[in-house]
């Protein structure tokens, strides 16, 4: 479950008011499977950055740079975009989501202020330069643009849906016409970058080049197990496949028409057999680059009186006190989920057949907890409880806490315990029981993923990390691979290349290609500039100087447009 929090507290309210007043890895470690190579080493790293991070938590895109996060990731999914309740399209709005118990909580909600209207000071920006009032775009979108300039390998997707924003997926996926309408609107807004003018920001093409693909987080097709009030129908099973097919076709067509760019299509997908059964597991892999399996939230304090158990057990052992999942006899576990996706599960009507090398395992950066738990024989495991653990300042929700909120507990050997049957860690102190990750359970999960030939890791969400990014570092180290260092673009890149030629021209002046000028070493080029070199045309993807076209690779600054 990917939670879309309401915009809470005075910080969020003030931000909204201010908005109104203002008005693959090669992809670093592996390429997307359809891009020509598979994640053979199982090392792809995908993580979610939440829209609401910029408020009370003050967790800015800058911190993805200064804390070394961006260099350890291949893909960032920005969560979440919403679907309009009547138009059934992607849209922007400046309206807070409602209470989680409200069936209409996400209707018409969005945060265009965070997306492209919030100004960042020099101290808080990726580039170290303050936003100006006359920029066409500010906000997280503009910070992502700066982040990508420093980390050219990094891909950023817009994630659509999540727990609160999945209500209208079923309606939008219902017919061929509605699917085409939704997909084209999402590509127009996020890929072409055509943003509605709000608060003095936005316009045609102002967000072009920021997003490298789309992540679909429909929770959940065909299932009543999503947010209260979600629409769902039996035909969702087939329509989800058709929706992914439409996204794939339109993304490919747009990329082909614009320099041959490969746009990513990924999806966050369920780990429970009772939800996987509503998905055509043998068909959707043809359209996805990665399927990010949400291998967490299997148990939690929604069962307020317990029994306490792991939210992400690798295996369901004989000591698992939870009820079997009807109509079969299995319980929730990561192994049962991956078996279902790859090999199928006849007891639940699951076909299987999803390519293992496109599956990532989910890693949660938060903990599920109970209070009033007796120690019992195993330090609180499989015990009763009196309710959800108390709300913490950042997560602001009973029964859940981020890693950074549990110092002295999850990083303390005296309060850390290991369930060898589930291959999962848990934490217990003073009647509070928490379930989540530590280094030992991370290593066990990574080892399992490699044994099964899976693609790598999906992490939700970066907001849960402490300032030292402890869990991310442990996952990255366990997966192996290298950290990509930042480049150093100029603080204020010129808007146009110099018009004066080099002082000492080459003996044999370079030749252009029709109306396309020849590449000249030493010249500054910015995004969109086209040049000719050695009989081929190239387009700059971002600021560059003295990087010769044809030498920067598929994911480098120069996009090969073909022969002259």
C-alpha positions as CSV (number, residue, x, y, z in Angstrom):
1,X,0.0,0.0,0.0
2,X,1.4,3.4,-1.0
3,X,-0.1,6.0,1.3
4,X,-1.0,9.4,0.0
5,X,-1.2,11.5,3.1
6,X,-3.5,14.5,3.3
7,X,-1.6,17.8,3.5
8,X,-1.6,18.1,7.3
9,X,-0.8,20.7,9.9
10,X,-0.1,24.4,9.7
11,X,2.9,24.1,7.5
12,X,0.8,22.5,4.7
13,X,-2.0,25.0,5.2
14,X,0.4,27.9,5.1
15,X,1.9,26.5,1.9
16,X,-1.4,26.2,0.2
17,X,-2.3,29.7,1.2
18,X,1.0,31.0,0.0
19,X,0.3,29.3,-3.3
20,X,-3.0,31.1,-3.6
21,X,-1.5,34.4,-2.7
22,X,1.4,33.9,-5.0
23,X,-1.2,32.7,-7.3
24,X,17.1,2.4,-16.1
25,X,19.8,1.6,-14.7
26,X,22.4,2.5,-17.6
27,X,20.0,3.3,-15.8
28,X,23.2,3.1,-13.7
29,X,23.5,-0.6,-12.9
30,X,21.1,-2.1,-15.4
31,X,18.9,-1.1,-18.3
32,X,15.1,-1.6,-18.5
33,X,14.5,-5.0,-20.0
34,X,12.8,-3.7,-23.1
35,X,15.6,-1.2,-23.6
36,X,17.9,-3.9,-24.8
37,X,19.4,-5.4,-21.6
38,X,18.0,-7.1,-18.5
39,X,18.9,-6.4,-15.0
40,X,21.0,-9.6,-14.9
41,X,22.9,-8.5,-11.7
42,X,19.6,-7.8,-10.0
43,X,20.9,-4.4,-9.0
44,X,18.3,-1.8,-10.2
45,X,17.3,0.7,-7.5
46,X,14.0,2.4,-7.7
47,X,12.6,4.7,-4.9
48,X,9.6,6.9,-4.2
49,X,9.9,10.6,-3.4
50,X,6.6,11.9,-1.9
51,X,5.0,15.1,-2.9
52,X,4.4,16.1,0.7
53,X,8.0,15.8,1.7
54,X,8.6,19.5,1.2
55,X,6.3,20.6,4.0
56,X,6.7,20.0,7.7
57,X,9.5,17.4,7.1
58,X,11.5,19.9,5.0
59,X,12.9,17.0,3.0
60,X,13.8,18.7,-0.2
61,X,15.1,17.4,-3.6
62,X,18.4,19.1,-2.5
63,X,18.8,16.4,0.1
64,X,18.7,13.7,-2.6
65,X,22.0,15.3,-3.6
66,X,23.6,16.3,-0.3
67,X,22.9,13.1,1.5
68,X,24.2,10.9,-1.4
69,X,20.7,9.5,-2.3
70,X,20.6,10.3,-6.0
71,X,23.9,8.6,-6.7
72,X,22.6,5.4,-5.3
73,X,19.4,5.3,-7.3
74,X,18.5,4.6,-10.9
75,X,14.9,5.7,-10.9
76,X,12.9,8.1,-8.7
77,X,9.1,7.8,-8.7
78,X,7.5,11.1,-7.8
79,X,4.3,10.3,-5.9
80,X,1.5,11.0,-6.7
81,X,-0.6,12.3,-9.6
82,X,-4.3,12.0,-9.5
83,X,-7.2,11.2,-12.0
84,X,-9.9,13.8,-12.4
85,X,-13.2,12.5,-11.0
86,X,-15.4,13.6,-14.0
87,X,-12.9,14.1,-16.9
88,X,-11.0,11.0,-16.1
89,X,-7.7,12.6,-17.1
90,X,-4.5,13.6,-15.5
91,X,-4.8,17.1,-14.0
92,X,-3.2,19.6,-11.6
93,X,-5.0,21.2,-8.6
94,X,-4.3,22.9,-5.4
95,X,-6.6,21.0,-3.1
96,X,-5.7,19.0,0.0
97,X,-6.8,15.3,0.2
98,X,-9.5,14.5,2.8
99,X,-9.5,12.2,5.8
100,X,-8.6,8.6,5.1
101,X,-12.1,7.5,6.3
102,X,-13.7,9.7,3.7
103,X,-14.7,7.7,0.5
104,X,-14.2,10.9,-1.5
105,X,-10.9,11.8,0.1
106,X,-9.0,12.1,-3.2
107,X,-11.7,13.5,-5.4
108,X,-10.2,16.5,-7.2
109,X,-7.2,16.7,-4.9
110,X,-3.7,17.5,-5.9
111,X,-0.7,19.7,-5.0
112,X,0.2,21.9,-7.9
113,X,1.8,24.2,-5.3
114,X,4.5,21.6,-4.4
115,X,4.8,20.5,-8.0
116,X,5.6,23.8,-9.7
117,X,4.7,26.9,-7.6
118,X,6.7,26.6,-4.4
119,X,9.9,28.7,-4.6
120,X,13.1,27.4,-3.1
121,X,15.7,29.6,-1.6
122,X,19.4,29.3,-2.5
123,X,20.0,27.4,0.7
124,X,17.3,24.9,-0.1
125,X,17.8,24.4,-3.9
126,X,19.8,21.7,-5.7
127,X,21.7,24.3,-7.7
128,X,22.4,26.7,-4.8
129,X,20.6,29.4,-6.7
130,X,17.3,30.9,-5.5
131,X,14.2,30.7,-7.6
132,X,13.0,34.0,-9.2
133,X,9.5,35.3,-9.6
134,X,9.7,35.4,-13.4
135,X,10.7,31.8,-13.9
136,X,8.2,29.8,-15.9
137,X,8.3,27.0,-13.4
138,X,9.6,26.5,-9.8
139,X,8.6,23.8,-7.2
140,X,9.7,20.2,-7.0
141,X,9.6,19.9,-10.8
142,X,12.2,22.5,-11.3
143,X,14.3,21.0,-8.5
144,X,14.2,17.7,-10.3
145,X,15.4,19.4,-13.5
146,X,18.4,20.7,-11.5
147,X,18.9,17.2,-9.9
148,X,19.0,15.5,-13.3
149,X,21.6,18.1,-14.5
150,X,23.9,16.9,-11.7
151,X,23.0,13.2,-12.1
152,X,22.4,12.6,-15.8
153,X,22.0,8.8,-15.3
154,X,19.0,9.4,-13.0
155,X,15.5,8.7,-14.4
156,X,12.4,10.3,-12.8
157,X,8.9,9.0,-13.3
158,X,5.6,10.5,-12.3
159,X,3.6,7.9,-10.3
160,X,-0.1,8.0,-10.7
161,X,-2.6,6.7,-8.1
162,X,-1.4,5.4,-4.7
163,X,-3.7,4.6,-1.9
164,X,-5.8,7.7,-2.0
165,X,-5.8,8.5,-5.7
166,X,-6.8,5.2,-7.2
167,X,-10.6,5.7,-7.1
168,X,-11.1,6.4,-10.7
169,X,-8.7,4.1,-12.5
170,X,-11.5,1.6,-13.1
171,X,-13.6,4.2,-14.9
172,X,-10.7,5.6,-16.9
173,X,-9.7,2.1,-18.0
174,X,-13.2,1.0,-19.0
175,X,-13.2,1.6,-22.7
176,X,-10.7,2.1,-25.5
177,X,-11.8,5.8,-25.8
178,X,-11.4,6.4,-22.1
179,X,-8.0,4.7,-22.0
180,X,-6.7,6.8,-24.9
181,X,-8.1,10.0,-23.3
182,X,-6.4,9.3,-19.9
183,X,-3.0,8.3,-21.4
184,X,-2.8,11.2,-23.8
185,X,-3.7,13.6,-21.0
186,X,-0.9,12.2,-18.8
187,X,1.6,12.4,-21.6
188,X,0.6,15.9,-22.4
189,X,0.9,17.1,-18.8
190,X,4.0,15.2,-17.6
191,X,6.0,14.2,-20.6
192,X,5.3,17.1,-23.0
193,X,5.3,19.3,-19.9
194,X,2.2,21.3,-20.7
195,X,1.1,22.6,-17.2
196,X,-1.9,24.8,-16.5
197,X,-1.0,28.3,-15.5
198,X,-1.5,28.7,-11.7
199,X,0.0,31.2,-9.3
200,X,1.9,32.8,-12.2
201,X,3.7,29.6,-13.1
202,X,3.1,26.9,-15.8
203,X,2.5,27.0,-19.5
204,X,3.2,25.1,-22.6
205,X,6.2,22.8,-22.5
206,X,7.6,24.3,-19.2
207,X,8.0,20.8,-17.6
208,X,9.3,19.1,-20.8
209,X,12.3,16.8,-20.2
210,X,11.7,16.4,-16.4
211,X,10.0,13.1,-16.4
212,X,11.4,10.0,-18.1
213,X,8.3,7.8,-17.8
214,X,5.2,6.9,-15.9
215,X,4.6,4.7,-13.0
216,X,1.1,3.2,-12.5
217,X,0.1,2.6,-8.9
218,X,-3.5,1.4,-9.2
219,X,-4.6,0.0,-5.8
220,X,-6.2,-2.3,-6.7
221,X,-7.7,-3.6,-10.0
222,X,-10.8,-5.7,-9.4
223,X,-10.5,-5.7,-5.7
224,X,-12.5,-4.3,-2.8
225,X,-9.2,-4.1,-0.8
226,X,-8.3,-0.5,-1.8
227,X,-9.3,2.8,-0.2
228,X,-12.9,3.2,1.0
229,X,-15.0,4.3,-1.9
230,X,-12.7,3.1,-4.7
231,X,-14.4,2.0,-7.9
232,X,-13.7,-1.5,-9.0
233,X,-15.3,-4.0,-11.4
234,X,-14.7,-7.6,-12.7
235,X,-13.6,-6.3,-16.1
236,X,-10.7,-4.4,-14.4
237,X,-8.6,-7.6,-14.9
238,X,-8.6,-7.3,-18.6
239,X,-8.8,-3.5,-18.7
240,X,-5.7,-3.1,-16.6
241,X,-3.7,-5.0,-19.2
242,X,-5.3,-2.8,-22.0
243,X,-4.5,0.4,-20.0
244,X,-0.8,-0.6,-19.7
245,X,-0.8,-1.5,-23.4
246,X,-2.1,2.0,-24.2
247,X,0.5,3.7,-22.1
248,X,3.2,1.6,-23.7
249,X,2.1,2.4,-27.2
250,X,1.6,6.1,-26.7
251,X,4.9,6.5,-24.8
252,X,6.7,4.6,-27.5
253,X,5.1,6.7,-30.3
254,X,6.0,9.9,-28.6
255,X,9.6,8.8,-27.9
256,X,10.0,7.7,-31.5
257,X,8.8,11.0,-32.8
258,X,11.1,12.9,-30.5
259,X,14.6,11.6,-31.0
260,X,14.0,8.0,-30.3
261,X,13.9,8.4,-26.5
262,X,12.9,5.3,-24.5
263,X,10.3,6.2,-21.9
264,X,9.9,4.0,-18.9
265,X,6.6,2.4,-17.9
266,X,6.5,0.8,-14.5
267,X,3.9,-0.3,-12.0
268,X,3.5,-0.8,-8.3
269,X,1.7,-4.1,-7.9
270,X,0.2,-6.1,-5.0
271,X,1.9,-8.9,-3.0
272,X,-1.3,-10.5,-1.7
273,X,-2.7,-13.6,-3.5
274,X,-6.2,-12.1,-2.9
275,X,-5.2,-9.1,-5.1
276,X,-2.8,-10.7,-7.6
277,X,-5.6,-12.9,-8.8
278,X,-7.3,-9.9,-10.4
279,X,-4.3,-9.2,-12.6
280,X,-3.3,-10.9,-15.9
281,X,0.1,-11.9,-14.6
282,X,1.1,-13.6,-17.9
283,X,0.3,-10.6,-20.1
284,X,1.2,-7.3,-18.5
285,X,5.0,-8.0,-18.5
286,X,5.0,-7.4,-22.2
287,X,4.3,-3.7,-21.6
288,X,6.2,-2.9,-18.4
289,X,9.9,-2.2,-17.9
290,X,9.6,-3.0,-14.2
291,X,6.9,-4.4,-11.9
292,X,7.5,-3.1,-8.3
293,X,5.9,-5.6,-6.0
294,X,4.7,-4.1,-2.7
295,X,6.1,-6.8,-0.5
296,X,5.1,-5.0,2.8
297,X,2.0,-4.0,4.6
298,X,1.0,-7.7,4.9
299,X,0.2,-7.2,8.6
300,X,-0.3,-4.2,10.8
301,X,-2.3,-2.5,13.5
302,X,-5.5,-2.3,11.4
303,X,-5.9,-5.6,13.4
304,X,-5.7,-3.5,16.6
305,X,-5.8,-6.4,19.1
306,X,-3.2,-8.4,17.1
307,X,-1.8,-10.9,16.8
308,X,1.5,-9.1,16.3
309,X,3.4,-10.3,13.2
310,X,5.7,-9.2,10.5
311,X,4.6,-6.7,7.9
312,X,7.0,-8.3,5.3
313,X,7.8,-11.9,6.2
314,X,10.1,-13.5,3.7
315,X,8.4,-16.9,4.5
316,X,5.3,-17.9,6.4
317,X,6.6,-20.4,9.0
318,X,4.8,-22.7,11.4
319,X,4.8,-19.9,14.0
320,X,2.7,-17.6,11.7
321,X,-0.4,-16.8,13.9
322,X,-2.4,-15.1,11.2
323,X,-5.4,-16.5,9.3
324,X,-5.0,-18.2,5.9
325,X,-6.1,-16.2,2.8
326,X,-9.4,-17.5,1.4
327,X,-10.1,-19.5,-0.7
328,X,-6.8,-21.3,-0.3
329,X,-4.7,-22.2,2.7
330,X,-1.7,-20.0,2.2
331,X,-0.8,-17.0,4.2
332,X,0.9,-13.8,3.2
333,X,4.7,-13.8,2.6
334,X,7.2,-12.5,0.1
335,X,8.0,-16.0,-1.2
336,X,4.3,-16.8,-1.8
337,X,3.9,-13.5,-3.6
338,X,6.8,-14.0,-6.0
339,X,5.8,-17.6,-6.6
340,X,2.4,-16.4,-7.6
341,X,3.7,-13.8,-10.0
342,X,6.3,-16.1,-11.7
343,X,5.0,-19.7,-11.3
344,X,1.3,-19.1,-10.7
345,X,-1.0,-20.2,-7.9
346,X,-3.9,-22.4,-9.0
347,X,-5.6,-22.3,-5.6
348,X,-6.2,-18.5,-6.2
349,X,-6.7,-18.6,-9.9
350,X,-3.3,-16.9,-10.6
351,X,-1.7,-17.8,-13.9
352,X,1.9,-16.6,-13.2
353,X,4.2,-16.1,-16.2
354,X,5.6,-12.7,-15.3
355,X,9.3,-12.3,-16.3
356,X,11.4,-12.6,-13.1
357,X,14.0,-10.2,-14.4
358,X,11.4,-7.4,-14.5
359,X,10.2,-7.9,-10.9
360,X,11.6,-5.8,-8.1
361,X,11.1,-6.6,-4.4
362,X,9.6,-3.8,-2.2
363,X,11.6,-2.5,0.8
364,X,9.7,-0.4,3.3
365,X,11.4,2.6,5.0
366,X,8.7,2.6,7.8
367,X,7.6,0.3,10.5
368,X,4.2,-1.1,11.6
369,X,3.5,-1.1,15.3
370,X,1.3,-2.1,18.2
371,X,1.1,-1.1,21.8
372,X,0.0,-2.9,24.9
373,X,1.9,-6.0,23.8
374,X,3.0,-8.6,26.4
375,X,6.5,-10.0,26.0
376,X,5.4,-13.6,25.9
377,X,8.0,-16.2,25.1
378,X,9.4,-14.4,22.0
379,X,9.7,-10.7,22.9
380,X,6.2,-9.6,21.8
381,X,6.0,-11.8,18.6
382,X,2.6,-13.4,17.9
383,X,1.0,-11.7,20.9
384,X,-2.2,-9.7,21.6
385,X,-2.2,-5.9,21.6
386,X,-4.4,-3.1,22.9
387,X,-4.1,-1.0,19.8
388,X,-1.9,0.7,17.3
389,X,1.4,2.2,18.4
390,X,1.3,5.9,19.2
391,X,1.6,8.4,16.3
392,X,5.0,9.9,15.8
393,X,5.7,13.5,14.8
394,X,6.7,12.8,11.1
395,X,4.4,10.0,10.2
396,X,1.5,11.5,12.1
397,X,-0.4,8.3,12.1
398,X,-1.0,5.7,14.8
399,X,0.4,2.3,14.0
400,X,3.2,3.5,11.7
401,X,6.6,5.2,12.2
402,X,9.6,6.0,10.1
403,X,13.0,4.7,10.7
404,X,14.2,8.2,11.8
405,X,11.5,8.2,14.4
406,X,12.5,5.0,16.1
407,X,16.1,5.8,17.2
408,X,17.1,3.8,20.2
409,X,14.8,1.0,19.2
410,X,15.4,-0.3,15.6
411,X,19.1,0.5,15.8
412,X,19.6,-1.0,19.2
413,X,20.7,-4.7,19.5
414,X,19.0,-4.9,22.9
415,X,15.6,-4.3,21.4
416,X,16.1,-6.1,18.1
417,X,15.0,-9.7,17.5
418,X,15.1,-12.2,14.7
419,X,12.5,-14.7,13.5
420,X,14.4,-17.4,11.7
421,X,11.3,-19.0,10.3
422,X,10.1,-15.8,8.6
423,X,13.6,-14.5,8.0
424,X,12.4,-11.2,9.4
425,X,13.5,-8.8,12.1
426,X,11.3,-7.2,14.8
427,X,11.7,-4.7,17.6
428,X,10.2,-4.7,21.1
429,X,10.5,-2.4,24.1
430,X,8.1,-1.4,26.9
431,X,5.1,-3.0,25.4
432,X,5.6,-1.6,21.9
433,X,6.2,-4.0,19.0
434,X,7.4,-2.8,15.6
435,X,7.9,-4.8,12.4
436,X,10.2,-3.6,9.6
437,X,13.7,-3.7,8.2
438,X,17.2,-3.9,9.6
439,X,20.5,-4.9,8.0
440,X,19.9,-8.6,8.6
441,X,16.5,-8.8,7.1
442,X,17.6,-6.6,4.2
443,X,20.4,-9.0,3.4
444,X,18.0,-11.9,3.5
445,X,15.6,-10.2,1.1
446,X,18.4,-9.2,-1.3
447,X,19.8,-12.7,-1.3
448,X,16.3,-14.1,-2.0
449,X,15.9,-11.7,-4.9
450,X,19.2,-12.7,-6.4
451,X,18.4,-16.4,-6.0
452,X,15.1,-15.9,-7.9
453,X,16.7,-13.8,-10.7
454,X,14.8,-10.7,-9.8
455,X,15.6,-7.2,-11.1
456,X,16.4,-5.4,-7.9
457,X,14.8,-3.2,-5.3
458,X,11.9,-0.7,-5.0
459,X,11.9,1.4,-1.9
460,X,9.0,3.3,-0.3
461,X,9.6,6.0,0.6
462,X,12.6,8.2,0.9
463,X,10.9,10.4,3.4
464,X,11.3,7.6,6.0
465,X,15.1,7.7,5.9
466,X,17.2,9.2,8.6
467,X,19.8,11.9,7.7
468,X,22.5,9.2,7.3
469,X,20.2,7.2,4.9
470,X,21.0,4.1,6.9
471,X,18.5,1.7,5.3
472,X,19.2,2.9,1.7
473,X,22.9,2.4,2.3
474,X,22.4,-1.1,3.6
475,X,20.2,-2.0,0.6
476,X,22.6,-0.5,-1.9
477,X,25.6,-2.3,-0.3
478,X,23.8,-5.6,-0.3
479,X,22.7,-5.2,-4.0
480,X,26.3,-4.3,-5.0
481,X,27.2,-1.9,-7.7
482,X,28.6,1.6,-7.7
483,X,27.5,5.0,-6.6
484,X,27.3,7.5,-9.4
485,X,29.0,10.8,-8.4
486,X,27.4,14.2,-9.4
487,X,28.6,16.2,-12.3
488,X,29.1,20.0,-11.8
489,X,27.0,22.0,-14.1
490,X,27.4,25.8,-13.9
491,X,25.5,27.7,-11.3
492,X,23.6,29.7,-13.9
493,X,23.8,28.1,-17.3
494,X,23.5,30.4,-20.3
495,X,20.2,30.3,-22.0
496,X,21.7,30.4,-25.5
497,X,25.1,29.2,-26.9
498,X,27.7,31.9,-27.6
499,X,27.3,33.5,-31.0
500,X,31.0,34.2,-31.4
501,X,33.1,31.4,-32.9
502,X,36.3,30.2,-31.1
503,X,39.2,32.6,-31.2
504,X,41.3,30.1,-33.1
505,X,39.1,28.2,-35.6
506,X,40.2,24.7,-36.7
507,X,42.3,24.4,-39.7
508,X,39.4,22.5,-41.5
509,X,36.1,24.1,-40.4
510,X,33.5,21.6,-39.4
511,X,30.6,21.2,-41.8
512,X,27.0,21.4,-40.8
513,X,24.1,19.2,-41.9
514,X,21.6,21.3,-43.9
515,X,20.3,23.9,-41.5
516,X,21.8,22.1,-38.5
517,X,25.1,23.7,-37.5
518,X,28.3,21.7,-37.0
519,X,29.4,20.9,-33.5
520,X,32.1,23.2,-32.2
521,X,34.3,22.2,-29.3
522,X,34.3,24.7,-26.5
523,X,30.8,26.0,-27.3
524,X,28.2,25.8,-24.6
525,X,25.1,23.9,-25.6
526,X,21.8,23.7,-23.7
527,X,18.8,21.4,-23.8
528,X,17.3,21.3,-27.3
529,X,20.3,22.6,-29.3
530,X,21.0,20.5,-32.3
531,X,24.3,19.9,-34.0
532,X,25.9,17.9,-36.7
533,X,29.1,15.8,-36.2
534,X,30.7,13.1,-38.4
535,X,27.7,12.9,-40.7
536,X,25.1,12.5,-37.9
537,X,22.7,14.9,-36.2
538,X,22.5,15.1,-32.3
539,X,20.3,17.0,-29.8
540,X,21.6,18.2,-26.4
541,X,19.5,16.8,-23.5
542,X,20.9,19.3,-21.0
543,X,23.7,21.8,-20.5
544,X,27.0,20.6,-21.9
545,X,30.4,21.8,-23.0
546,X,33.3,19.9,-24.6
547,X,31.4,16.6,-24.6
548,X,31.8,15.4,-28.2
549,X,28.6,14.0,-29.9
550,X,28.8,10.3,-30.4
551,X,30.9,9.6,-27.4
552,X,28.4,10.0,-24.5
553,X,26.5,6.8,-24.9
554,X,22.8,6.1,-25.1
555,X,22.0,7.8,-21.8
556,X,24.4,10.7,-22.2
557,X,23.9,14.3,-23.0
558,X,23.8,13.9,-26.8
559,X,20.8,12.1,-28.3
560,X,21.6,10.6,-31.7
561,X,19.0,11.8,-34.2
562,X,20.3,9.7,-37.1
563,X,22.3,10.3,-40.2
564,X,22.3,13.6,-42.1
